[in-house]
């Protein structure tokens, strides 16, 4: 995947993540990461692969390959679920997604 394609994928992930409350973007270990209350819940590596948190333990991540065949509805749902695992209870009660 070219740098332009990866940049485009990151922009799309950023657009999805920014719809969720209190999301911050940062660089984490060279990856573009998205966090809520300083807990990372999604990151895109330099190969253009999305990693989303899939368990409350902060150690279980699932990879989603981002390419021209990506199901962006699936990506949106995966990012939202990952955010829900990371967000504090008070923020979830305030409305979440």
Order of alpha helices (4+ residues) and beta strands (2+ residues): alpha-beta-beta-beta-beta-beta-alpha-alpha
